[in-house]
Amino acid sequence: MSLKTFEIINGDVALNMGGRPKQVVDLPKARQDVRRLLSIDTLFNGEGAGLDAELGQAPDSEFSFSAKIQARVRRAFSVHASLQQRHQLPDRSLSEQLARIARMYVVPASGQTFGSGKNAVTLNVPAETSYFLRVDVRTAASTEVSLATVLAT
């Protein structure tokens, strides 16, 4: 069984051609959950990475900024997994259950290349103020959901 939820695009509920809200399940739902966890402030129940608290400040060092971001992301996923276990696990398909972080890194964004061949784009931003965050999350179905973004300090 899958747990349906509204599809959210740029903070808005996505609508189908008939004007009704679209719903997502399974792997697209897991992707949306990962995006949500990383994009919201920390809520009263502990869910959400609250990355904004680290942005807009000059970092002490590249290592300390990376460590703070990774700690916030790990905590957010830990809380999310706990909430899934406590409240909704029986109703979620294995592809919707976020099992663990498979890989994560935070590195200076300058010089990072996205894509390949003709579609490749290289970021040329100040290394000391912009970082590239990539998180790969493994679901209970052993599929991976990836999210990559640039964080500006």
Order of alpha helices (4+ residues) and beta strands (2+ residues): beta-beta-beta-beta-alpha-alpha-beta-beta-beta-beta-beta
